[in-house]
Amino acid sequence: MKKIFLICIFSGLSAGYLLAQDDECTLELLAAPATPAATMLGFSPAEIDKPRDVSDFLVSVANSGALSQLPANYAVEIAPAWLFAGNKISYSSFSGNKLSDNLWQGLTLSAAVRSNDIDTFTQMAFGLKTSLLRGRGFSGDVAKRLALAQEALRDFTDTLNYRLKNDERYNQLLDDGLNEEAEAYRIKFFNNFNSEKTEMLEEQLHDIRLTRTGFKLDLTAGIVQDFPGGRFEQRTVSRAGVWLSGGYEGEKGISFLFMTRYLHSAGYQEETYSTFDGGARFIYAPAESKFTASGEAIYRKPLQSEALPASWRATLNVEYKFRPAMSLNFSWGRNFDGIVTRNGNVIAVLSVFSSFGNKRKIS
Amino acid sequence: MAKIPAPLINQKYPVRCDGSELTLKVHIGNGQMSEGRYYVRPNMKSPDTLNGQIESGKLIALGKDTDLHGQRLSILVTVAAANGKDTQVQFILSGGLNDFNFTLKTEAGNQGDVVIYEAYFRFTKS
């Protein structure tokens, strides 16, 4: 039954992906599975996530093993503000950096599942993330283009308003309540309408990516539940954590990020321990390139248990975006337990992403 | 750049004619760039009795229903799809016999297209 369910999900996502291949969406919103829930379960490509704008609804699937197998790791993330109250998000509130707007518009809720068919061990995680700071605004070039586009749209609107106001036939149809005729008339009218700055508007907005720069800061929390033997009644909370991640994002695709995290984990034989993580990540992601390279290092210090030694993790990540909403991730490095990992084979993580809701070119 | 017409709103808006204040609020959502204009006129050849720009979420006082009765409110909102392709505009007209509260959603064909929303309300006596 479980297999059939997974096949249905995977088929649905694949079909969604195939249908979305020609879509213009970029990976910034679908990047990941860097949802807090996926990070808690350890199948996020990196521990230190880049603060980003959110997608209304995101489903991500990570396949770290043989590509012929069904993926065992899934994450879903929703952004309530965009999904349920998008009509109240104005351009000024979206483009600004006001704390209340950041908190609400940057809020995401996520859930992730990791299962292992061999010992029927299932883990489920829930995460919450919000944005405290999201940069000083759009990058210089983008801001300039948006200002020119706004000017062109103003001209377009004034000209259109004047022409509609003074179109006798159209106004007569409206006054007579002949809505079908008015609808047909306006479609023809718009087809023939142009303002002086229409071309400028098109030029400025074509292929624009709303890149924010400056200092960004996210607050994240998550919890993991284990289901040993795949039995619901045997569930236990195995980990919970809260962390701050942020950093500076520059104009040339270079980002410096940091992260501080408090984790509380359940160990063996009812023993619990807490750890403090501190780390940094460097990302190089040129705007027009499909490659992203990053390196991160995290130091973990146990807070109570003296039996546990301090540990560290360091990884190098390379991501290649080969399709819209699809990327190959390769991670190599040292994990906290001291084992050199390669998350599978040469290609460490192949993720298939599908997203519903609006797809925005922002990062 | 395509010009995408959103569905047209053109209807009567019954007022009580008891001196109630009519107000208009327009929410332009999805973080999209937009411009909005409104005007009120008794007929096409008359000068505007009222006009101005629309700012998303800002309440506009149109005046007393006794003054507005027999006139038409025209609203034009243009939304440039810069932040993805989804656009939506919510029109809230209050102070009449019933409030009018309706959200129109239209998807642009491509990023950079302009979606044109128009709403017309004829203030009639209830």
Interface residues (C-beta under 8 A of the other chain):
Chain A: E24 W82 G86 N87 K88 I89 S90 Y91 S92 S93 F94 S95 Q105 L146 A149 Q150 L153 R154 F156 T157 D158 L160 N161 L164 K165 N166 E168 N171 Q172 L174 D175 G177 N179 A182 E183 R186 I187 F190 N191 F193 T198 L201 E202 L205 H206 D207 I208 L210 G357 N358 K359 R360 K361 I362
Chain B: M1 K3 P5 P7 L8 N10 Q11 K12 H27 I28 G29 N30 G31 Q32 M33 S34 E35 G36 R37 Y39 N43 M44 S56 G57 R72 S74 L76 T78 A80 A81 A82 N83 G84 K85 D86 Q88 V89 Q90 T103 N110 Q111 G112 V114 I116 E118 Y120 R122
